[in-house]
Amino acid sequence: MERPEILPIGSVLYLKEGIKKVMIIGKRMMKEKNGIQYYFDYTACLFPEGLMSDEVIFVNEEDIADIIFLGYDDTDSEQINKRIIEWQNESNVKKGSMAIFVDEE
């Protein structure tokens, strides 16, 4: 499976630190801590359960162990992905990691 630079919404994957499948439901989401904004590559929910509360799973590329299914992509998605890449290249927002937010659990 050829892996796109940014995974599409609906992609199903395994995380390195997990035993359940998750599904991507958002891209480049922000999370704040102590007045500082951080971004994560993706937000996800458990699969097949779906989003069962207001809690989402924050995921970065380096957290992904295996891609089970690639979600749907089209020209609209490609345009959004181009804007996301431009934003990443121009933004001063730091990439987050769950280690930063571990005390919130």
MOVEN-V833273 format. One record per backbone hydrogen bond with DSSP energy under -0.5 kcal/mol. CO is the residue of the C=O (numbers start at 1). NH is the residue of the N-H. If there is no record, write none. Layout:
# MOVEN-V833273
<<CO,NH> <CO,NH>>
This chain:
# MOVEN-V833273
<<2,4> <8,11> <9,72> <11,24> <12,68> <12,69> <13,22> <14,65> <14,66> <15,18> <20,15> <21,47> <22,13> <23,45> <24,10> <26,43> <29,40> <31,38> <33,36> <36,33> <37,94> <38,31> <39,96> <40,29> <41,28> <42,59> <43,25> <43,26> <44,57> <45,23> <46,50> <47,21> <50,52> <54,56> <56,58> <57,44> <59,42> <60,63> <61,64> <63,16> <66,14> <66,68> <69,12> <74,78> <75,79> <76,80> <77,81> <78,82> <79,83> <80,84> <81,85> <82,86> <83,87> <84,88> <85,89> <86,90> <87,91> <94,39> <97,100> <97,101> <98,102> <99,102> <101,104> <102,105>>
